[in-house]
Amino acid sequence: MCGITGKIYLNKEKSVNANQIEEMAESIKHRGPDDSGIYISPDKKVGLGHRRLSIIDLSPLGHQPMNYLKRYWIVFNGEIYNYLEEKEN
């Protein structure tokens, strides 16, 4: 199963360090040896990390963190079991 990490700072004086997110993701490499990625928000208040275990989708399209419109970011851990039915709709 994949692994996710992250940090959020609400304090104006603190910011997310990319090295910390990378280290956090590296520490759970055993959960997802196939791929990894991080995202740091422009204001450095949010950091997301992901380790991927590729089982069904082996393509690079499953790389995470994923974004939509370069505005919304997500790390997802799990499987959508009815994805074939949903894909048809």
Protein Blocks (a to p, Z undefined) as FASTA:
>chain_A
ZZddddddfbfkbccdfklmmmmmmmmmmmommbccddddfklpaccddddddfklmcfk
lpccddehhlaccddedddfklmmmmmZZ
